[in-house]
Amino acid sequence: MRKVSVLAVAMLVVLMPLGFANSVCDAVDSHEYLKSSGAKLVRGAGNVALSWVEIFREPIINQNKWEGVGRGFWQAGVRAVAGALEAATFFIPNVKIPQPSPSCPTDLVNTEKNQTTKT
């Protein structure tokens, strides 16, 4: 039971900054070092933590469900690698890591912004 409690607290600590992710994702391109580097770290960690959502999101937004499954696994890997690279290079804010669309991890589950369907 103690391990579960420790894991739950650790997940809360890691995922808590995602509550402020919209402002954080906008701050990645800031010219202030602390704001930009902190935003890169949070966005990178968020992309790694929520990369698995792509597996379920892509079949929903694609017309062809089987293509969506394939794209979901591919996008999950791409998002995890891009997030890990961004988190690893957070102390160098000028390094621009290509991000999958949407670049902000909270937009993965925000259905209002993702109304477009891929063909």
Secondary structure, DSSP 4 states (H G I P E B T S, - for coil): -HHHHHHHHHHHHHHGGGGGHHHHHHHTT-SSHHHHHHHHHHHHHHHHHTTTHHHHHHHHHBSSHHHHHHHHHHHHHHHHHHHHHHHHTTT-TT-----PSS-SGGGGT-TTT----B-
